[in-house]
Structures are given as structure tokens and as C-alpha cells.
């Protein structure tokens, strides 16, 4: 059974940091590209960051470049999103996604709220 379980969300003040984790099971994690998406209220889901099956390949949305870092630990079947210098506009539900060929798996999401 495929599972993606996000954790690490919460309430943080502007300028603060959070680290999201996504623990994967039920598939060969190391052969999948992993992505983080987010969806704010009333907005479409937005791709935030991508890491290929080879962790050396990463890409970011312009809105988070220089502030967010995606990484993966294939030994732990986990992908991370380190979020620094958070802004109120980063408030959203953050989703983990695993993709390879026709397989496309999603987590349940974790809420991130940036507010003073």
C-alpha cells in the first residue's frame, strides 16, 4: 500500500523557518522524482520544488528560490522541504508528490501558516 505522510507544518511568524518531511512507503522511493506542491485558499495548487531520483537535480518556483531547499534521503525514504525567511504569502497546505511514468502518488497535506 502506497503511503506519503507529511509532517512538520504549523504556525510560524514571518521571517521564521519550518522543515517539512514526507515519509514514503509502498513503492521504490529512490526511483521516483519527488515534488512539493502547495495550495492556498481560493487558489490553484502550485508546484514549489522538485528533486529527481538523483538528489543532485532540483528545481524551484521563482517565488521560493533562495528561501526553500528540497532534499531527499533515499535510505530513509523521506523527502524534506526546508523553508526559511517565510512570508505570509507562503501560507498554504503543502503536499508531497511522488511521480514516475504513469504512477503519481499524493500525501494528505500539512498546513503551514505564516502570521504574526
C-alpha positions in Angstrom: 0.0 0.0 0.0 1.4 3.3 -1.1 1.7 6.0 1.6 3.0 9.5 1.7 2.8 11.1 5.1 3.7 14.8 5.5 4.6 16.3 8.8 6.3 19.5 10.2 3.7 22.1 9.4 2.4 24.6 11.8 2.2 28.3 12.7 5.3 30.4 12.4 6.0 34.2 12.4 7.1 36.0 9.3 10.9 35.5 8.8 10.8 32.2 10.6 11.6 28.7 9.4 10.0 25.3 9.2 11.1 21.9 7.9 8.6 19.7 6.3 9.1 15.9 6.0 7.4 13.4 3.8 7.8 9.7 4.7 7.1 7.3 1.8 6.3 3.6 1.8 4.9 1.0 -0.5 6.9 1.9 -3.6 10.6 2.1 -4.7 11.2 5.6 -3.4 14.7 6.0 -4.8 13.5 5.7 -8.4 10.8 8.4 -8.1 11.0 12.1 -8.6 9.6 13.9 -5.6 7.8 17.2 -5.6 6.3 19.6 -3.1 3.2 21.5 -4.0 1.1 24.0 -2.1 -2.4 25.2 -2.3 -3.6 28.4 -0.6 -7.3 29.1 0.0 -9.1 30.1 -3.2 -6.0 29.4 -5.4 -4.8 26.6 -7.6 -2.3 24.0 -6.5 1.2 25.4 -7.2 4.4 23.4 -7.8 7.0 24.6 -5.2 10.1 22.3 -5.6 11.2 19.2 -7.4 14.0 16.7 -6.8 14.8 14.0 -9.3 15.6 10.4 -8.3 19.1 11.6 -8.3 19.2 14.2 -5.5 21.6 16.4 -7.4 18.7 17.5 -9.7 16.5 20.2 -8.1 14.2 22.9 -9.3 12.2 25.6 -7.6 9.3 28.0 -8.2 10.6 31.6 -8.6 8.6 32.6 -5.6 10.6 30.4 -3.2 14.1 30.4 -4.9 16.8 31.2 -2.3 14.5 30.6 0.6 13.4 26.9 0.3 15.5 23.8 -0.1 14.3 20.4 -1.2 16.3 17.4 -0.2 15.9 13.6 0.0 17.3 10.7 2.0 16.8 7.6 0.0 17.9 5.4 2.9 15.0 6.8 5.0 12.5 7.0 2.1 12.0 10.6 3.1 11.9 13.9 1.3 12.3 17.3 3.0 11.4 20.9 2.4 13.4 23.4 4.4 11.6 26.7 4.4 13.4 29.8 5.6 12.5 33.5 5.6 8.9 32.6 5.5 6.3 35.2 4.3 2.6 35.4 4.9 2.1 34.5 1.2 3.7 31.1 1.9 0.6 30.2 3.9 -0.9 27.1 2.3 -1.5 23.4 2.6 1.7 21.7 1.5 1.5 18.4 -0.4 4.1 15.8 -1.1 4.0 14.1 -4.5 5.8 11.1 -6.0 5.9 10.6 -9.7 7.4 8.1 -12.2 6.0 7.3 -15.6 2.2 6.7 -15.1 2.5 6.4 -11.3 1.5 9.6 -9.4 1.0 9.5 -5.6 -0.1 12.2 -3.2 0.1 12.8 0.5 -2.7 14.2 2.6 -1.0 17.6 3.1 0.2 19.6 6.0 -0.9 23.1 6.9 1.7 25.9 7.0 0.5 29.3 8.4 2.8 32.3 8.4 1.3 35.0 10.6 2.3 37.4 13.4 
